[in-house]
Amino acid sequence: MRWIWIDGFEQFESGRRAVAVKNISLAEEHLHHKYPGLPLMPPPLMIEGMAQTAGILVGEARSFAEKVILAKIRKARFEGRVVPGDRLRYEAEIETINEAGAATKGKVFCNDRPIGRIDLFFSHVDQNLSGLQFPKENFVFTDQFRALLASIQGDLERPKDRPQEEESHS
């Protein structure tokens, strides 16, 4: 089973910026592990939520042609608590992208209040310098991740040099 730490996208500007959200529910078991009686969203899972938001943005920018993996957490700083009933918003931007990987910067908001900053670096594993071979199947961008992106596909804001494909009416 693969864990998805975002519920969906609110905005998506291909190759530039993505905004995803996560609603925190008391039913989520991981909230109850660290402090019994005080359910909190652990910061490492917020990092993973940002990694999924930014990783999908990076993958989509290159038409999901490569497997994109989190290579480095450049910065992760948090202030405040996230508890059941809160809504997280992840805002990710691509700083640089090339054949080797991509650098992203991001902000985390809880109920529209800024609570964190997460800057990440992603590697395109198909372009790795070690010469390792990976399966042809894209094990990173599964149908679950593509479904998240498809939820906003009709509203994608595309740069002028990347026109939206025509819909087929079958």
Residue frames as a rotation matrix with the C-alpha (Angstrom) as fourth column:
MET 1
0.581 0.814 0.000 0.00
0.814 -0.581 0.000 0.00
0.000 0.000 -1.000 0.00
ARG 2
-0.511 -0.706 0.490 1.23
0.707 -0.670 -0.228 3.46
0.490 0.230 0.841 -0.83
TRP 3
0.000 0.465 -0.885 0.48
0.846 -0.472 -0.248 6.35
-0.533 -0.749 -0.394 1.51
ILE 4
-0.157 0.052 0.986 -0.80
0.684 -0.715 0.146 9.55
0.712 0.698 0.077 -0.05
TRP 5
-0.381 -0.107 -0.919 -0.28
0.870 -0.379 -0.316 12.63
-0.314 -0.919 0.237 2.14
ILE 6
-0.896 0.264 -0.358 -2.27
-0.330 -0.934 0.136 15.10
-0.299 0.240 0.924 0.03
ASP 7
-0.195 0.917 0.349 -6.00
0.275 0.393 -0.878 15.07
-0.941 -0.075 -0.329 -0.69
GLY 8
0.459 0.346 0.818 -5.86
0.874 -0.008 -0.486 16.98
-0.162 0.938 -0.306 -3.96
PHE 9
-0.688 -0.710 0.150 -4.64
0.722 -0.652 0.231 20.02
-0.066 0.268 0.961 -5.85
GLU 10
0.303 0.729 -0.614 -6.19
0.526 -0.665 -0.530 23.50
-0.795 -0.162 -0.585 -5.67
GLN 11
0.754 -0.159 -0.637 -3.85
-0.542 -0.699 -0.467 25.04
-0.371 0.698 -0.613 -8.27
PHE 12
0.262 -0.721 0.642 -1.38
0.508 0.668 0.543 23.65
-0.820 0.184 0.541 -10.77
GLU 13
0.757 -0.173 -0.629 0.75
-0.558 -0.672 -0.486 25.74
-0.339 0.720 -0.606 -13.13
SER 14
0.922 -0.338 0.188 2.65
0.384 0.859 -0.338 23.28
-0.047 0.384 0.922 -15.30
GLY 15
0.246 -0.947 0.208 6.40
0.756 0.054 -0.652 23.54
0.606 0.317 0.729 -14.82
ARG 16
-0.250 -0.324 0.913 6.11
-0.120 -0.925 -0.361 26.35
0.961 -0.200 0.192 -12.28
ARG 17
-0.778 0.093 0.621 3.91
-0.616 -0.311 -0.724 25.99
0.126 -0.946 0.299 -9.21
ALA 18
-0.280 0.735 -0.617 1.45
0.193 0.673 0.714 23.68
0.940 0.081 -0.330 -7.44
VAL 19
-0.576 0.225 0.786 -0.84
-0.798 -0.364 -0.480 24.06
0.178 -0.904 0.389 -4.44
ALA 20
-0.328 0.443 -0.834 -2.14
0.120 0.896 0.429 20.92
0.937 0.041 -0.347 -2.72
VAL 21
-0.069 0.392 0.917 -4.25
-0.908 -0.406 0.106 20.44
0.414 -0.825 0.384 0.41
LYS 22
-0.570 -0.047 -0.821 -4.57
0.242 0.945 -0.222 17.86
0.785 -0.325 -0.527 3.17
ASN 23
0.243 0.712 0.659 -7.45
-0.674 -0.365 0.643 17.76
0.698 -0.600 0.391 5.66
ILE 24
-0.797 -0.603 -0.044 -6.37
-0.346 0.513 -0.785 16.32
0.496 -0.611 -0.617 9.00
SER 25
0.286 0.944 -0.163 -8.82
-0.493 0.291 0.820 13.81
0.821 -0.154 0.549 10.51
LEU 26
0.087 -0.159 0.983 -8.97
-0.981 0.161 0.113 12.32
-0.176 -0.974 -0.142 14.00
ALA 27
0.897 0.352 0.267 -9.34
-0.300 0.929 -0.217 8.93
-0.324 0.114 0.939 12.29
GLU 28
0.567 -0.758 -0.324 -5.73
-0.348 0.136 -0.928 9.01
0.747 0.638 -0.186 11.04
GLU 29
0.885 -0.140 -0.444 -3.79
0.410 0.686 0.602 6.53
0.220 -0.714 0.664 13.19
HIS 30
-0.001 -0.995 0.101 -0.39
0.797 -0.062 -0.601 8.20
0.604 0.080 0.793 12.76
LEU 31
0.069 0.088 0.994 -1.61
-0.244 -0.964 0.102 11.21
0.967 -0.250 -0.045 14.77
HIS 32
0.812 0.463 0.354 -1.87
-0.452 0.116 0.884 9.17
0.369 -0.878 0.304 17.96
HIS 33
0.630 -0.574 -0.523 1.59
0.457 0.819 -0.348 7.59
0.628 -0.020 0.778 18.18
LYS 34
-0.294 -0.915 0.275 3.93
0.275 -0.356 -0.893 10.16
0.915 -0.187 0.357 19.70
TYR 35
-0.924 0.034 0.380 1.86
-0.349 -0.477 -0.807 11.76
0.154 -0.878 0.453 22.48
PRO 36
-0.598 0.750 -0.282 -1.05
0.707 0.660 0.254 9.63
0.377 -0.047 -0.925 23.75
GLY 37
0.119 0.773 -0.623 -4.10
0.895 -0.355 -0.269 11.83
-0.429 -0.526 -0.735 24.21
LEU 38
0.211 -0.108 -0.971 -2.60
-0.206 -0.976 0.064 14.66
-0.956 0.187 -0.228 22.09
PRO 39
0.406 -0.018 0.914 -3.08
0.763 0.558 -0.328 13.85
-0.503 0.830 0.240 18.38
LEU 40
0.302 -0.417 -0.857 -0.55
-0.378 -0.878 0.294 15.79
-0.875 0.235 -0.423 16.28
MET 41
0.995 -0.091 0.045 0.49
0.070 0.298 -0.952 15.66
0.073 0.950 0.303 12.61
PRO 42
0.423 -0.904 -0.066 4.18
0.520 0.182 0.834 14.68
-0.742 -0.387 0.547 12.66
PRO 43
0.371 -0.347 -0.861 6.51
-0.564 -0.821 0.088 17.09
-0.738 0.453 -0.501 10.78
PRO 44
-0.716 -0.667 0.207 8.11
-0.212 0.490 0.846 14.24
-0.665 0.562 -0.492 8.75
LEU 45
-0.258 0.698 0.668 4.68
0.829 0.515 -0.219 13.53
-0.497 0.497 -0.711 7.25
MET 46
0.710 0.404 -0.576 4.31
0.099 -0.868 -0.487 17.21
-0.697 0.289 -0.656 6.34
ILE 47
-0.253 -0.861 -0.442 7.67
-0.602 -0.218 0.769 16.93
-0.758 0.460 -0.463 4.59
GLU 48
-0.746 0.025 0.666 6.32
0.388 0.829 0.404 13.91
-0.541 0.559 -0.628 2.71
GLY 49
0.367 0.929 0.052 3.17
0.667 -0.224 -0.710 15.89
-0.648 0.296 -0.702 1.77
MET 50
0.502 -0.281 -0.818 5.37
-0.487 -0.873 0.001 18.62
-0.715 0.398 -0.575 0.31
ALA 51
-0.613 -0.779 0.130 7.55
-0.362 0.424 0.830 16.00
-0.702 0.462 -0.542 -1.42
GLN 52
-0.342 0.572 0.746 4.47
0.745 0.649 -0.156 14.53
-0.573 0.502 -0.648 -3.08
THR 53
0.692 0.605 -0.394 3.18
0.292 -0.734 -0.613 17.97
-0.660 0.309 -0.685 -4.11
ALA 54
0.301 -0.675 -0.674 6.53
-0.705 -0.633 0.320 19.13
-0.643 0.378 -0.666 -5.48
GLY 55
-0.608 -0.568 0.555 7.42
-0.115 0.754 0.646 15.71
-0.786 0.329 -0.524 -6.92
ILE 56
0.133 0.732 0.668 4.25
0.782 0.337 -0.524 15.56
-0.609 0.592 -0.528 -9.01
LEU 57
0.808 0.103 -0.580 4.97
-0.140 -0.922 -0.360 19.13
-0.572 0.372 -0.731 -10.18
VAL 58
-0.148 -0.958 -0.247 8.52
-0.701 -0.075 0.709 18.13
-0.698 0.278 -0.660 -11.21
GLY 59
-0.557 -0.040 0.829 7.37
0.303 0.920 0.249 14.90
-0.773 0.390 -0.500 -12.88
GLU 60
0.471 0.837 0.279 4.59
0.641 -0.107 -0.760 16.61
-0.606 0.537 -0.587 -14.82
ALA 61
0.504 -0.339 -0.794 6.99
-0.446 -0.890 0.096 19.34
-0.739 0.306 -0.600 -16.01
ARG 62
-0.555 -0.737 -0.386 8.86
-0.764 0.267 0.588 16.64
-0.330 0.621 -0.711 -17.96
SER 63
0.083 0.757 -0.648 5.71
-0.916 0.314 0.250 14.71
0.393 0.573 0.719 -18.99
PHE 64
0.594 0.131 0.793 6.39
-0.636 0.681 0.364 11.95
-0.492 -0.721 0.488 -16.42
ALA 65
0.687 -0.402 -0.606 9.17
-0.438 0.436 -0.786 10.68
0.580 0.805 0.123 -18.70
GLU 66
-0.388 -0.899 -0.205 11.47
-0.212 0.304 -0.929 10.01
0.897 -0.316 -0.309 -15.74
LYS 67
0.422 0.391 -0.818 11.20
0.701 0.430 0.568 8.54
0.574 -0.814 -0.092 -12.28
VAL 68
-0.022 -0.347 0.937 11.52
-0.304 -0.891 -0.337 11.43
0.952 -0.292 -0.086 -9.82
ILE 69
0.376 0.105 -0.921 12.68
0.750 0.550 0.368 10.66
0.545 -0.829 0.128 -6.28
LEU 70
0.950 -0.076 0.301 13.36
-0.240 -0.795 0.557 12.85
0.197 -0.602 -0.774 -3.28
ALA 71
0.351 -0.908 -0.230 17.16
0.469 0.383 -0.796 13.13
0.810 0.171 0.560 -3.05
LYS 72
-0.684 -0.660 -0.311 17.66
0.632 -0.324 -0.704 15.80
0.364 -0.678 0.639 -0.39
ILE 73
0.637 0.738 -0.221 15.77
0.749 -0.526 0.403 17.88
0.182 -0.422 -0.888 2.14
ARG 74
-0.210 -0.772 0.600 17.57
0.557 -0.599 -0.575 21.21
0.803 0.214 0.556 1.78
LYS 75
-0.901 0.014 0.433 15.52
-0.332 -0.666 -0.668 22.96
0.279 -0.746 0.605 4.48
ALA 76
-0.069 0.918 -0.390 12.65
0.443 0.379 0.813 22.01
0.894 -0.117 -0.433 6.77
ARG 77
-0.983 -0.181 -0.001 11.46
0.093 -0.505 -0.858 24.39
0.155 -0.844 0.514 9.46
PHE 78
-0.134 0.987 -0.093 8.13
0.516 0.150 0.843 24.31
0.846 0.065 -0.530 11.29
GLU 79
-0.968 0.000 0.250 6.35
-0.206 -0.567 -0.798 26.45
0.142 -0.824 0.549 13.87
GLY 80
-0.245 0.942 0.231 3.11
-0.965 -0.214 -0.149 25.48
-0.091 -0.259 0.962 15.57
ARG 81
-0.711 0.119 0.693 0.98
-0.093 0.961 -0.260 22.37
-0.697 -0.249 -0.673 15.82
VAL 82
-0.512 0.618 -0.597 -1.30
-0.741 0.035 0.671 20.66
0.435 0.786 0.439 13.34
VAL 83
-0.799 0.326 0.506 -4.23
-0.236 0.604 -0.761 18.80
-0.553 -0.727 -0.406 14.92
PRO 84
-0.616 0.647 0.450 -7.39
0.781 0.575 0.243 17.02
-0.101 0.501 -0.859 13.74
GLY 85
0.477 0.845 -0.243 -9.78
0.720 -0.534 -0.443 19.44
-0.504 0.037 -0.863 12.07
ASP 86
0.056 -0.551 -0.833 -6.94
-0.243 -0.816 0.524 21.51
-0.968 0.173 -0.180 10.58
ARG 87
0.914 0.156 0.374 -6.35
0.331 0.245 -0.911 21.95
-0.233 0.957 0.172 6.86
LEU 88
-0.041 -0.983 -0.182 -2.81
0.259 -0.186 0.948 21.94
-0.965 -0.008 0.262 5.51
ARG 89
0.980 0.193 -0.041 -1.92
0.016 -0.281 -0.960 23.71
-0.197 0.940 -0.278 2.28
TYR 90
0.091 -0.974 0.206 1.34
0.541 0.222 0.811 22.98
-0.836 0.038 0.547 0.49
GLU 91
0.939 0.108 -0.327 2.64
-0.184 -0.646 -0.741 25.60
-0.292 0.756 -0.586 -1.95
ALA 92
0.197 -0.883 0.425 5.53
0.492 0.464 0.737 24.32
-0.848 0.064 0.526 -4.08
GLU 93
0.849 -0.037 -0.528 7.56
-0.430 -0.630 -0.647 26.14
-0.308 0.775 -0.551 -6.74
ILE 94
0.640 -0.694 0.330 10.24
0.767 0.608 -0.206 24.84
-0.058 0.385 0.921 -9.08
GLU 95
0.558 -0.565 -0.608 13.45
-0.175 -0.796 0.579 26.85
-0.811 -0.216 -0.543 -8.67
THR 96
-0.253 -0.637 -0.728 15.53
-0.940 -0.017 0.342 24.93
-0.230 0.771 -0.594 -11.23
ILE 97
0.582 0.368 0.725 15.00
-0.167 0.927 -0.336 21.83
-0.796 0.075 0.601 -13.32
ASN 98
-0.023 -0.588 -0.809 17.30
-0.997 -0.042 0.058 19.97
-0.068 0.808 -0.585 -15.72
GLU 99
0.260 0.148 -0.954 18.07
-0.530 0.848 -0.014 16.44
0.807 0.509 0.299 -16.91
ALA 100
-0.672 -0.606 -0.425 19.68
0.026 0.554 -0.832 15.47
0.740 -0.570 -0.357 -13.58
GLY 101
-0.418 0.529 -0.739 16.97
0.907 0.286 -0.308 16.73
0.049 -0.799 -0.600 -11.23
ALA 102
0.065 0.528 0.847 15.11
0.293 -0.821 0.489 19.69
0.954 0.217 -0.208 -9.80
ALA 103
-0.883 -0.240 -0.403 15.23
0.461 -0.287 -0.840 22.06
0.086 -0.927 0.364 -6.84
THR 104
0.032 0.945 0.325 11.96
0.480 -0.300 0.825 23.21
0.877 0.129 -0.463 -5.30
LYS 105
-0.978 -0.173 0.118 10.99
-0.020 -0.481 -0.876 25.60
0.209 -0.859 0.467 -2.55
GLY 106
-0.216 0.959 -0.181 7.80
0.387 0.255 0.886 25.41
0.897 0.121 -0.426 -0.59
LYS 107
-0.766 0.132 0.630 5.66
-0.582 -0.560 -0.590 26.85
0.275 -0.818 0.505 2.16
VAL 108
-0.571 0.610 -0.549 3.26
0.621 0.759 0.198 25.02
0.537 -0.228 -0.812 4.45
PHE 109
-0.629 0.487 0.606 0.11
-0.606 -0.795 0.010 26.68
0.487 -0.361 0.795 5.79
CYS 110
-0.754 0.502 -0.424 -2.26
0.642 0.698 -0.316 25.47
0.137 -0.511 -0.849 8.50
ASN 111
0.250 0.937 -0.245 -5.73
0.923 -0.307 -0.232 27.01
-0.292 -0.169 -0.941 8.23
ASP 112
0.698 -0.007 0.716 -4.19
0.502 -0.708 -0.496 29.77
0.511 0.706 -0.491 6.02
ARG 113
0.862 -0.486 0.142 -1.52
-0.446 -0.595 0.669 30.58
-0.240 -0.640 -0.730 8.66
PRO 114
0.402 -0.774 -0.489 2.11
-0.462 0.289 -0.838 30.02
0.790 0.563 -0.242 7.57
ILE 115
0.868 -0.078 0.490 3.72
-0.430 0.376 0.821 27.30
-0.248 -0.923 0.293 9.68
GLY 116
0.372 -0.760 0.533 6.65
0.235 0.633 0.738 25.98
-0.898 -0.149 0.413 7.69
ARG 117
0.479 -0.375 -0.794 9.19
-0.856 -0.399 -0.329 26.15
-0.193 0.837 -0.512 4.93
ILE 118
0.390 -0.340 0.856 10.42
0.118 0.940 0.320 23.08
-0.913 -0.023 0.407 3.03
ASP 119
0.393 -0.372 -0.841 13.02
-0.901 -0.339 -0.271 23.21
-0.184 0.864 -0.468 0.27
LEU 120
0.534 -0.055 0.844 13.75
-0.047 0.994 0.095 19.96
-0.844 -0.090 0.528 -1.55
PHE 121
-0.284 -0.567 -0.773 15.93
-0.914 -0.085 0.398 18.49
-0.292 0.819 -0.494 -4.26
PHE 122
0.660 0.551 0.511 14.69
-0.293 0.815 -0.500 15.72
-0.692 0.180 0.700 -6.55
SER 123
-0.564 -0.823 -0.067 16.74
-0.480 0.261 0.838 13.38
-0.672 0.505 -0.542 -8.71
HIS 124
0.532 0.584 -0.613 15.69
-0.846 0.337 -0.413 11.93
-0.034 0.739 0.673 -12.04
VAL 125
0.230 -0.502 0.834 16.80
-0.436 0.713 0.550 8.34
-0.870 -0.490 -0.055 -11.36
ASP 126
0.816 0.061 0.574 16.71
0.434 0.590 -0.680 7.32
-0.381 0.805 0.455 -15.02
GLN 127
0.753 -0.558 0.349 19.46
-0.028 -0.557 -0.830 9.91
0.657 0.616 -0.435 -15.60
ASN 128
0.909 -0.394 0.138 21.65
-0.161 -0.025 0.987 8.82
-0.386 -0.919 -0.086 -12.64
LEU 129
0.435 -0.841 -0.323 25.43
-0.868 -0.296 -0.398 8.99
0.239 0.453 -0.859 -13.02
SER 130
-0.090 -0.492 0.866 26.08
-0.731 0.623 0.278 5.63
-0.676 -0.608 -0.416 -11.34
GLY 131
-0.642 -0.123 -0.757 24.85
-0.713 0.460 0.529 3.67
0.283 0.879 -0.383 -14.34
LEU 132
-0.781 0.426 0.456 22.28
-0.027 0.708 -0.706 1.75
-0.623 -0.564 -0.542 -12.27
GLN 133
-0.812 0.569 -0.134 19.39
-0.104 0.085 0.991 0.36
0.575 0.818 -0.010 -14.27
PHE 134
-0.696 0.674 0.248 15.81
-0.401 -0.078 -0.913 0.76
-0.596 -0.735 0.325 -13.05
PRO 135
-0.391 0.627 0.673 12.63
0.690 0.684 -0.237 -1.00
-0.609 0.372 -0.700 -14.20
LYS 136
-0.858 0.113 0.502 10.98
0.371 -0.539 0.756 0.54
0.356 0.835 0.420 -17.26
GLU 137
0.187 0.974 -0.128 7.69
0.768 -0.064 0.638 0.75
0.613 -0.218 -0.760 -15.37
ASN 138
-0.400 -0.266 0.877 7.30
-0.200 -0.909 -0.367 4.10
0.894 -0.322 0.311 -13.62
PHE 139
-0.141 0.277 -0.951 7.06
0.791 0.608 0.060 2.91
0.595 -0.744 -0.305 -10.01
VAL 140
-0.906 -0.215 -0.365 7.07
0.397 -0.734 -0.552 6.51
-0.149 -0.644 0.750 -8.74
PHE 141
-0.691 0.675 -0.258 4.08
-0.692 -0.721 -0.032 8.00
-0.207 0.156 0.966 -10.54
THR 142
-0.873 0.427 0.235 1.42
0.411 0.904 -0.116 5.39
-0.262 -0.005 -0.965 -9.92
ASP 143
-0.377 0.834 0.403 -2.24
0.582 -0.126 0.803 5.64
0.721 0.538 -0.438 -10.90
GLN 144
0.312 0.484 -0.818 -2.96
0.945 -0.245 0.216 7.07
-0.096 -0.840 -0.534 -7.41
PHE 145
-0.375 -0.535 -0.758 -0.68
0.445 -0.820 0.359 10.05
-0.813 -0.203 0.545 -8.03
ARG 146
-0.957 0.041 0.289 -1.94
0.261 -0.323 0.910 10.55
0.131 0.945 0.299 -11.57
ALA 147
-0.060 0.996 -0.059 -5.53
0.869 0.081 0.488 10.54
0.491 -0.022 -0.871 -10.26
LEU 148
0.101 0.030 -0.994 -4.65
0.752 -0.656 0.056 13.43
-0.651 -0.754 -0.089 -7.91
LEU 149
-0.791 -0.461 -0.402 -3.37
0.078 -0.728 0.681 15.43
-0.607 0.507 0.612 -10.84
ALA 150
-0.774 0.549 0.315 -6.34
0.475 0.176 0.862 14.44
0.418 0.817 -0.398 -13.02
SER 151
-0.035 0.809 -0.587 -8.67
0.977 -0.097 -0.192 15.88
-0.212 -0.580 -0.787 -10.37
ILE 152
0.251 0.086 -0.964 -7.61
0.132 -0.990 -0.054 19.34
-0.959 -0.113 -0.260 -11.48
GLN 153
-0.504 -0.576 0.643 -6.56
0.652 0.234 0.721 18.52
-0.566 0.783 0.258 -15.06
GLY 154
0.187 0.658 0.730 -9.40
0.958 -0.285 0.011 20.48
0.215 0.697 -0.684 -16.63
ASP 155
0.973 0.201 -0.116 -8.34
0.228 -0.920 0.318 23.56
-0.043 -0.336 -0.941 -14.66
LEU 156
0.188 -0.981 -0.047 -4.61
0.884 0.149 0.444 23.27
-0.428 -0.125 0.895 -15.37
GLU 157
0.867 -0.054 -0.496 -3.06
-0.181 -0.960 -0.212 26.63
-0.465 0.274 -0.842 -15.93
ARG 158
0.424 -0.716 0.555 -0.56
0.831 0.551 0.075 26.08
-0.360 0.430 0.828 -18.73
PRO 159
-0.273 -0.584 -0.765 2.11
0.033 -0.800 0.599 28.46
-0.962 0.138 0.237 -19.96
LYS 160
0.481 0.527 -0.701 1.35
-0.599 -0.387 -0.701 29.85
-0.641 0.757 0.130 -23.41
ASP 161
-0.234 -0.648 -0.725 4.06
-0.966 0.237 0.100 27.68
0.107 0.724 -0.682 -25.01
ARG 162
-0.999 -0.012 0.052 2.35
-0.020 0.989 -0.146 24.49
-0.050 -0.147 -0.988 -23.73
PRO 163
-0.430 0.900 -0.071 -1.19
-0.839 -0.369 0.401 24.53
0.335 0.232 0.913 -25.16
GLN 164
-0.263 0.464 0.846 -3.83
-0.582 0.623 -0.523 22.27
-0.770 -0.630 0.106 -23.67
GLU 165
-0.990 -0.076 0.116 -4.51
0.032 0.689 0.724 19.14
-0.135 0.720 -0.680 -25.68
GLU 166
-0.414 0.895 -0.168 -7.86
-0.813 -0.281 0.510 18.92
0.409 0.348 0.843 -27.42
GLU 167
-0.387 0.396 0.833 -10.44
-0.548 0.628 -0.553 16.73
-0.742 -0.670 -0.026 -25.73
SER 168
-0.911 0.175 -0.373 -11.67
-0.224 0.549 0.805 13.72
0.345 0.817 -0.461 -27.65
HIS 169
-0.257 0.910 0.325 -15.41
-0.866 -0.067 -0.496 13.14
-0.429 -0.409 0.805 -27.60
SER 170
-0.953 -0.120 -0.280 -16.08
-0.235 0.876 0.422 9.42
0.194 0.468 -0.862 -28.00
